[in-house]
C-alpha cells in the first residue's frame, strides 16, 4: 500500500523500462516516485524531491531529467532545466 506522501496530488504519471513513475506534492515539496513493475517486492522508491518541480522525464539510460520553476511571481513562471 502507498502512504499519504506518495499519493498526495498525483501528476506526471508515466511508465518507462517496466517501471512506474509519478510525481506527488506533500507539504510544499514535490516528490518523484518509482515502482518496479517486474519485481515481486513492489517497493516504492523516492527518486527525487525538491520545491517547484514542474515536469520530469526519464532518459533511455534511466536518468531523471527535471524541469523546475525557479520562482512564481504572479502569472509569470521562470523555468530552469536540469538533469540528474
Biotite code that builds the C-alpha atoms (Angstrom):
import biotite.structure as struc

atoms = struc.array([
    struc.Atom([0.000, 0.000, 0.000], chain_id="A", res_id=1, res_name="UNK", atom_name="CA", element="C"),
    struc.Atom([1.048, 3.610, -0.538], chain_id="A", res_id=2, res_name="UNK", atom_name="CA", element="C"),
    struc.Atom([1.246, 6.260, 2.157], chain_id="A", res_id=3, res_name="UNK", atom_name="CA", element="C"),
    struc.Atom([-0.177, 9.786, 2.065], chain_id="A", res_id=4, res_name="UNK", atom_name="CA", element="C"),
    struc.Atom([3.087, 11.356, 0.831], chain_id="A", res_id=5, res_name="UNK", atom_name="CA", element="C"),
    struc.Atom([3.140, 9.015, -2.181], chain_id="A", res_id=6, res_name="UNK", atom_name="CA", element="C"),
    struc.Atom([-0.422, 9.710, -3.335], chain_id="A", res_id=7, res_name="UNK", atom_name="CA", element="C"),
    struc.Atom([-0.983, 13.369, -2.451], chain_id="A", res_id=8, res_name="UNK", atom_name="CA", element="C"),
    struc.Atom([-1.735, 15.470, -5.583], chain_id="A", res_id=9, res_name="UNK", atom_name="CA", element="C"),
    struc.Atom([-0.660, 12.901, -8.206], chain_id="A", res_id=10, res_name="UNK", atom_name="CA", element="C"),
    struc.Atom([0.590, 14.158, -11.587], chain_id="A", res_id=11, res_name="UNK", atom_name="CA", element="C"),
    struc.Atom([3.023, 13.341, -14.407], chain_id="A", res_id=12, res_name="UNK", atom_name="CA", element="C"),
    struc.Atom([2.346, 9.598, -14.308], chain_id="A", res_id=13, res_name="UNK", atom_name="CA", element="C"),
    struc.Atom([4.395, 7.538, -16.786], chain_id="A", res_id=14, res_name="UNK", atom_name="CA", element="C"),
    struc.Atom([5.798, 4.053, -17.415], chain_id="A", res_id=15, res_name="UNK", atom_name="CA", element="C"),
    struc.Atom([9.302, 3.569, -18.797], chain_id="A", res_id=16, res_name="UNK", atom_name="CA", element="C"),
    struc.Atom([11.545, 0.471, -18.813], chain_id="A", res_id=17, res_name="UNK", atom_name="CA", element="C"),
    struc.Atom([8.855, -1.506, -16.963], chain_id="A", res_id=18, res_name="UNK", atom_name="CA", element="C"),
    struc.Atom([8.871, 0.971, -14.075], chain_id="A", res_id=19, res_name="UNK", atom_name="CA", element="C"),
    struc.Atom([6.011, 3.222, -12.997], chain_id="A", res_id=20, res_name="UNK", atom_name="CA", element="C"),
    struc.Atom([6.956, 6.839, -12.181], chain_id="A", res_id=21, res_name="UNK", atom_name="CA", element="C"),
    struc.Atom([4.764, 9.561, -10.725], chain_id="A", res_id=22, res_name="UNK", atom_name="CA", element="C"),
    struc.Atom([5.012, 12.920, -9.042], chain_id="A", res_id=23, res_name="UNK", atom_name="CA", element="C"),
    struc.Atom([3.286, 13.919, -5.821], chain_id="A", res_id=24, res_name="UNK", atom_name="CA", element="C"),
    struc.Atom([3.242, 17.057, -3.701], chain_id="A", res_id=25, res_name="UNK", atom_name="CA", element="C"),
    struc.Atom([3.395, 16.924, 0.076], chain_id="A", res_id=26, res_name="UNK", atom_name="CA", element="C"),
    struc.Atom([3.906, 19.867, 2.421], chain_id="A", res_id=27, res_name="UNK", atom_name="CA", element="C"),
    struc.Atom([5.165, 22.178, -0.372], chain_id="A", res_id=28, res_name="UNK", atom_name="CA", element="C"),
    struc.Atom([7.716, 19.577, -1.532], chain_id="A", res_id=29, res_name="UNK", atom_name="CA", element="C"),
    struc.Atom([7.418, 17.884, -4.928], chain_id="A", res_id=30, res_name="UNK", atom_name="CA", element="C"),
    struc.Atom([8.469, 14.233, -4.938], chain_id="A", res_id=31, res_name="UNK", atom_name="CA", element="C"),
    struc.Atom([9.136, 11.819, -7.823], chain_id="A", res_id=32, res_name="UNK", atom_name="CA", element="C"),
    struc.Atom([8.499, 8.141, -7.054], chain_id="A", res_id=33, res_name="UNK", atom_name="CA", element="C"),
    struc.Atom([9.398, 4.874, -8.838], chain_id="A", res_id=34, res_name="UNK", atom_name="CA", element="C"),
    struc.Atom([7.834, 1.413, -8.615], chain_id="A", res_id=35, res_name="UNK", atom_name="CA", element="C"),
    struc.Atom([9.366, -1.542, -10.492], chain_id="A", res_id=36, res_name="UNK", atom_name="CA", element="C"),
    struc.Atom([6.550, -3.458, -12.189], chain_id="A", res_id=37, res_name="UNK", atom_name="CA", element="C"),
    struc.Atom([8.588, -6.594, -12.938], chain_id="A", res_id=38, res_name="UNK", atom_name="CA", element="C"),
    struc.Atom([9.632, -7.390, -9.358], chain_id="A", res_id=39, res_name="UNK", atom_name="CA", element="C"),
    struc.Atom([7.617, -9.182, -6.690], chain_id="A", res_id=40, res_name="UNK", atom_name="CA", element="C"),
    struc.Atom([8.734, -6.952, -3.823], chain_id="A", res_id=41, res_name="UNK", atom_name="CA", element="C"),
    struc.Atom([6.697, -3.899, -5.002], chain_id="A", res_id=42, res_name="UNK", atom_name="CA", element="C"),
    struc.Atom([8.981, -1.416, -3.261], chain_id="A", res_id=43, res_name="UNK", atom_name="CA", element="C"),
    struc.Atom([8.271, 2.270, -3.891], chain_id="A", res_id=44, res_name="UNK", atom_name="CA", element="C"),
    struc.Atom([11.424, 4.402, -4.119], chain_id="A", res_id=45, res_name="UNK", atom_name="CA", element="C"),
    struc.Atom([11.712, 8.156, -3.714], chain_id="A", res_id=46, res_name="UNK", atom_name="CA", element="C"),
    struc.Atom([13.786, 9.177, -6.755], chain_id="A", res_id=47, res_name="UNK", atom_name="CA", element="C"),
    struc.Atom([13.942, 12.960, -6.366], chain_id="A", res_id=48, res_name="UNK", atom_name="CA", element="C"),
    struc.Atom([12.398, 15.713, -4.282], chain_id="A", res_id=49, res_name="UNK", atom_name="CA", element="C"),
    struc.Atom([12.502, 19.480, -4.230], chain_id="A", res_id=50, res_name="UNK", atom_name="CA", element="C"),
    struc.Atom([10.438, 22.620, -4.473], chain_id="A", res_id=51, res_name="UNK", atom_name="CA", element="C"),
    struc.Atom([8.646, 23.751, -7.640], chain_id="A", res_id=52, res_name="UNK", atom_name="CA", element="C"),
    struc.Atom([9.299, 20.646, -9.802], chain_id="A", res_id=53, res_name="UNK", atom_name="CA", element="C"),
    struc.Atom([7.216, 21.376, -12.882], chain_id="A", res_id=54, res_name="UNK", atom_name="CA", element="C"),
    struc.Atom([7.883, 18.366, -15.112], chain_id="A", res_id=55, res_name="UNK", atom_name="CA", element="C"),
    struc.Atom([10.184, 15.346, -15.381], chain_id="A", res_id=56, res_name="UNK", atom_name="CA", element="C"),
    struc.Atom([11.169, 12.765, -17.961], chain_id="A", res_id=57, res_name="UNK", atom_name="CA", element="C"),
    struc.Atom([13.201, 9.554, -17.961], chain_id="A", res_id=58, res_name="UNK", atom_name="CA", element="C"),
    struc.Atom([16.084, 9.094, -20.412], chain_id="A", res_id=59, res_name="UNK", atom_name="CA", element="C"),
    struc.Atom([16.835, 5.829, -22.233], chain_id="A", res_id=60, res_name="UNK", atom_name="CA", element="C"),
    struc.Atom([19.605, 5.269, -19.661], chain_id="A", res_id=61, res_name="UNK", atom_name="CA", element="C"),
    struc.Atom([17.111, 5.591, -16.789], chain_id="A", res_id=62, res_name="UNK", atom_name="CA", element="C"),
    struc.Atom([18.238, 9.035, -15.598], chain_id="A", res_id=63, res_name="UNK", atom_name="CA", element="C"),
    struc.Atom([15.663, 11.611, -14.476], chain_id="A", res_id=64, res_name="UNK", atom_name="CA", element="C"),
    struc.Atom([15.565, 14.995, -16.230], chain_id="A", res_id=65, res_name="UNK", atom_name="CA", element="C"),
    struc.Atom([13.731, 17.629, -14.206], chain_id="A", res_id=66, res_name="UNK", atom_name="CA", element="C"),
    struc.Atom([12.219, 20.963, -15.231], chain_id="A", res_id=67, res_name="UNK", atom_name="CA", element="C"),
    struc.Atom([11.982, 23.155, -12.193], chain_id="A", res_id=68, res_name="UNK", atom_name="CA", element="C"),
    struc.Atom([10.344, 26.532, -11.719], chain_id="A", res_id=69, res_name="UNK", atom_name="CA", element="C"),
    struc.Atom([12.847, 28.893, -10.187], chain_id="A", res_id=70, res_name="UNK", atom_name="CA", element="C"),
    struc.Atom([10.139, 31.139, -8.823], chain_id="A", res_id=71, res_name="UNK", atom_name="CA", element="C"),
    struc.Atom([6.497, 32.053, -9.230], chain_id="A", res_id=72, res_name="UNK", atom_name="CA", element="C"),
    struc.Atom([5.673, 35.731, -9.485], chain_id="A", res_id=73, res_name="UNK", atom_name="CA", element="C"),
    struc.Atom([2.019, 36.298, -10.305], chain_id="A", res_id=74, res_name="UNK", atom_name="CA", element="C"),
    struc.Atom([1.248, 34.622, -13.616], chain_id="A", res_id=75, res_name="UNK", atom_name="CA", element="C"),
    struc.Atom([4.911, 34.607, -14.744], chain_id="A", res_id=76, res_name="UNK", atom_name="CA", element="C"),
    struc.Atom([6.853, 31.388, -14.218], chain_id="A", res_id=77, res_name="UNK", atom_name="CA", element="C"),
    struc.Atom([10.606, 31.121, -14.782], chain_id="A", res_id=78, res_name="UNK", atom_name="CA", element="C"),
    struc.Atom([11.743, 27.584, -15.657], chain_id="A", res_id=79, res_name="UNK", atom_name="CA", element="C"),
    struc.Atom([15.191, 26.031, -15.100], chain_id="A", res_id=80, res_name="UNK", atom_name="CA", element="C"),
    struc.Atom([16.115, 22.686, -16.731], chain_id="A", res_id=81, res_name="UNK", atom_name="CA", element="C"),
    struc.Atom([18.498, 20.223, -15.076], chain_id="A", res_id=82, res_name="UNK", atom_name="CA", element="C"),
    struc.Atom([19.312, 16.513, -15.138], chain_id="A", res_id=83, res_name="UNK", atom_name="CA", element="C"),
    struc.Atom([20.486, 14.082, -12.509], chain_id="A", res_id=84, res_name="UNK", atom_name="CA", element="C"),
])
